[in-house]
Amino acid sequence: MGKRYFCDYCDRSFQDNLHNRKKHLNGVQHLRAKRVWYDLFRDAAAILQEEQTKKPCRKFLQTGQCDFGSNCRFSHMTEQDLEKLSAQVQGEKRLKELQREGADIPPGTIEDWLDKRAQKLNAAQSSSVLLEKPAPFQYPLGWPPVQELPPSLQAPPPGGWPVPPNLQWG
């Protein structure tokens, strides 16, 4: 069967020999797929600059779809998208200037995020009015009586399970 070469950019494999690999690596599909991959990691300023130089894609603006997709030479961004991207670029510039000036910007920690999340959840719960109490638990019909359930399915006693005096774990 021989060795096979898998191209991560194109998500396909083929028989690995010099001719096939060279043909694939110089092919239009591979070069486009590679460009799309590296475009994912560009900064917002470079994307904004490139999108502002392109003309808008008429087909995309009319129908919301374009046959060329990411390979289209026209821009698929609306004016609102460009404004959002411009605001993002301005925010990044301000952040870099603050860092250059030596302003103390605390890095976001997981604790900060958890605190903000807890505050949002508390605010959402306090703003929503719960008119009904949750329905009480009802024992499923057809199950055996609670006394006949195996110990693993029975509720623990109020004080917890008793611990034997000579019990050793591990």
N, C-alpha and C positions, 0 to 999 in steps of 0.2 A: 504494500500500500504506500509506503514511503512517508517522508516527513511532510507535515502540513504547516503552513504559515498562517497565523491569525492576525489580522489587522485590527487593532483596537479602535482606530478612527472610523473605519468603514463597517466594523462589526461583521466581517466575513472572513472566510478562510479559503485557501487554495493550495495546490501542490507547490511545495517549496523547491524551486530551482532558480537559477540566476535569471533566466529569461522571464519567467512569470513574475518574480518579485520586482524586477526592474520595470516591467510593463505596468504592474499595479502601482508602484510608487510614483511613476511619472504620469499616471492617468488622471483625467479631469475629475472623476468622482472622488478619488483619494485626496487630491489637492483641495477640493472644496470641503470635504469632510474634515480635513486637518485644519483648514482655516476656521471653520465653524467651531471646532474644539478650542482653538486658541482664542477665539473671540469671546468665549465664556469668561476668560480671565482678564479682559481688558478693564481699565479703570473707566469711571463714568465720564471723565473729561474727554478721553479719546473717542468714546462712543458718541458723545454730544457733538464734538467737532466733525466727525464723519457724517453723522445724520443731518447736520445743518447744511452740509455741502450738497447733499443729494436732493433731487426733486421728489415730490411725493408720488407714490404709486397710485395711478388713477384707478386701476382695477381693485386694489386693496381698499381704497377709500369708498368705492361704489358698492362693492359686494362684501367686504370684510375678509376676503380670501384672495390669495395670489398663487398662481400655478408654480411660480418659481420659489416661493417660500423664503428661506434665509439666503438663498442664492440670488435674489432679485437685486438688480443694481439701483433700484429706486427705494425711497424710504417708506417704511411701513409704520412710522410713528405719527400719531396725531399731534396737534398743537398742545393738547393737555399733557401728553406723554413727554414732549420736548420741554415743557415748563417744569414738570416734575424732575426731569433729569437735570435741568439747569439749576433748580433749587438744591438738588443733591450735590452737584458739583460745587455750588457756593458754600454749602455746609461743610464739605470736605476741605475747601480752601480755608475757611474760618478756623476749623479745627487744627489744621497744619500751622496756621499763623499763631494760634494760642500756644501750641506746643513749642514753636520756635521761640516765642517770647518767654517761655519758662513758666507759663501758668500751670498750676497744679490741677491736673484733670484726673480725678480718681478713676482707675479702671473699673469697669463694671464687674462685679463679683456675683456669684450665684446667690449669695445671701441677699444682695440688693434686689436682684430679680425676684426672688421668692417673697421678699417683703412687699414689693410693688404688686405682685400677683395676689397676695393675701389681701391687700388693701382693695384691689379691684373686685375680688370675690366678695368681700364684706360689703362693699358699696352696692354691688349687684344684688346681694341677698337682702340688704336693708331697703333697697328701692322697690324690689318686687314684693307684692303683698300676697301672702299665702292665706287664702281663705279657707282651705280645707286642710285638715290634719291628714297625715299619711294613713292609709288604711291599715288596721291592725292585722297582725299575722293570722292567717287562717290555715289550719292543719289540712293538708290535701285529703280529699275523699278517697277511700279505698286503701289507705295506709293502715297498718296495724296500730293498735293503741300505743300511746307514748311509752307505757310501762314495758311493752314487749319489744321495743326497738333495741338494737345492739348498743353496747355502751359507747361506741364511737359516735353514734348519732344522737345520743341523749345529751341534754343540756347539762353543763357542769353544776354542781351544787352551789348555793350562794357564797360559801366561803372558799370555794375552789376545791380541787381534789385533795384528799388527805395524802400526806407524804409519809411512807413507812419510815420508822426510825433508823433502820440499818440499810437504807437504800444508798448505793454507790453508783454514780454515773461514770461511764467511760471506760 
